[in-house]
Amino acid sequence: MTATHLADTSAWAQIHRSEVAARLGSLFVGGGAATCGLVDLEALAAVAGPAEHAEALAERRLFPQVPVDDAVLARAAELQGLVGPGVPVNALVVAAAAERAGLILLHSDPVFERIAAVSGQPVEGVS
């Protein structure tokens, strides 16, 4: 399976909920859930200790990676102008990365719905 979704940190944070775990689990099988460097950094920020960090980093590297390059940053800047103030930069970059990769953005944060309203990109909320 090729990746169909980029899973944002907000979705990962809800994995303790059975319905979110089921949705993410179905995407894990066969590589349907991708990540990007920014999501990885956010996820790894909560890990304590070097050994745990190395283990979590190795796990993150198992997911297909979506690039965060100059084109993604340029699109994030465009989205910033369209959405208006109050949208976190991280959310703009993750949304732009998903959009440029042609992936559905899996999230649990209403800010992504605001971004999608102006970008037209596909998003899927989990809660």
SULSULVEN-V786005 format. One record per pair of residues at least 24 apart in sequence whose C-alpha atoms are under 10 Angstrom apart, sorted by the first residue. I is the first residue (numbers start at 1). J is the second residue. D is the distance in whole Angstrom. If there is no record, write none. Layout:
# SULSULVEN-V786005
i: (I	I)
j: (J	J)
d: (D	D)
This chain:
# SULSULVEN-V786005
i: (1	1	1	1	1	1	1	2	2	2	2	2	2	3	3	3	3	3	3	3	3	3	3	3	3	3	3	3	3	4	4	4	4	4	4	4	4	4	4	4	5	5	5	5	5	5	5	5	5	5	5	5	5	5	5	5	6	6	6	6	6	6	6	6	6	6	6	6	6	6	6	6	6	6	6	6	6	6	6	6	7	7	7	7	7	7	7	7	7	7	7	7	7	7	7	8	8	8	8	8	8	8	8	8	8	8	8	8	8	8	8	8	8	8	9	9	9	9	9	9	9	9	9	9	9	9	9	10	10	10	10	10	10	10	10	10	10	10	10	11	11	11	11	11	11	11	11	11	12	12	12	12	12	12	13	13	13	13	14	14	14	14	15	15	17	17	18	19	19	20	20	20	20	21	23	23	24	24	28	28	30	31	31	31	32	32	32	33	33	33	33	33	33	33	34	34	34	34	34	34	34	34	34	34	34	34	35	35	35	35	35	35	35	35	35	35	35	36	36	36	36	36	36	36	36	36	36	36	36	37	37	37	37	37	37	37	38	38	38	38	38	38	38	38	39	39	39	39	40	42	65	66	66	66	66	66	66	66	67	67	67	67	67	68	68	68	68	68	68	68	69	69	71	71	71	72	72	72	72	72	72	73	75	75	75	76	78	79	79	79	79	80	82	82	82	82	82	83	83	83	83	83	83	83	84	84	86	87	87	87	87	91	95	95	95	95	96	98	98	99)
j: (27	28	29	30	31	32	33	30	31	32	33	34	64	27	28	30	31	32	33	34	35	63	64	65	66	101	102	103	104	31	32	33	34	98	101	102	103	104	105	106	31	32	33	34	35	98	101	102	103	104	105	106	107	122	123	124	32	33	34	35	36	39	63	64	65	66	94	95	97	98	99	101	102	103	104	105	106	107	123	124	32	33	34	35	36	39	94	98	103	104	105	106	107	108	124	33	34	35	36	38	39	40	42	43	91	94	95	98	105	106	107	108	109	112	35	38	39	40	41	42	43	91	94	106	107	108	109	39	42	43	91	106	107	108	109	110	125	126	127	105	106	107	108	109	124	125	126	127	39	43	106	107	108	126	43	107	108	127	107	108	126	127	126	127	126	127	127	126	127	108	125	126	127	126	106	126	106	126	62	63	63	62	63	64	63	64	103	63	64	65	103	104	105	106	60	61	62	63	64	65	66	98	103	104	105	106	60	61	62	63	64	65	66	67	94	97	98	60	61	63	64	65	66	67	68	93	94	97	98	61	65	66	67	68	94	97	66	67	68	90	91	93	94	97	90	91	93	94	65	90	101	94	97	98	100	101	102	103	94	97	98	100	101	93	94	96	97	98	100	101	93	97	96	97	100	96	97	98	99	100	101	97	99	100	119	115	119	115	116	118	119	115	114	115	117	118	119	111	114	115	116	117	118	119	114	115	111	111	112	114	115	115	119	121	122	123	121	122	123	123)
d: (9	10	8	5	6	6	10	7	6	6	9	9	9	8	9	8	6	4	5	6	9	9	7	9	10	10	10	7	9	8	5	6	8	10	9	8	5	6	9	10	9	6	5	6	8	8	9	9	5	5	6	6	10	10	9	9	9	6	5	5	8	9	10	9	9	8	8	9	8	6	9	9	9	6	6	5	6	9	9	10	10	6	6	6	9	8	9	9	10	8	6	5	6	10	10	10	9	7	9	9	6	9	9	9	9	7	9	9	7	6	5	8	9	10	9	9	6	8	9	7	6	10	9	9	7	8	9	9	10	9	10	9	6	5	6	10	10	9	10	10	6	5	5	8	10	8	6	8	10	8	9	8	9	10	9	9	8	10	9	8	8	7	10	9	10	8	10	8	8	10	10	6	7	10	10	8	9	9	10	8	10	9	7	7	9	8	10	7	7	9	9	9	10	9	10	10	9	5	5	6	7	9	9	10	10	10	8	9	10	6	6	5	6	9	9	9	9	9	10	9	8	5	5	6	7	10	8	8	9	10	8	8	7	7	9	10	10	10	8	7	9	8	7	10	9	10	10	7	10	9	10	10	7	7	9	7	10	9	10	7	9	9	8	8	8	9	6	10	9	10	10	8	9	9	8	6	5	9	9	7	9	8	9	8	10	10	10	7	9	8	7	9	10	8	10	7	8	10	7	6	9	8	7	9	10	10	9	7	9	9	8	9	9	8	10	9	9	9	9	10)
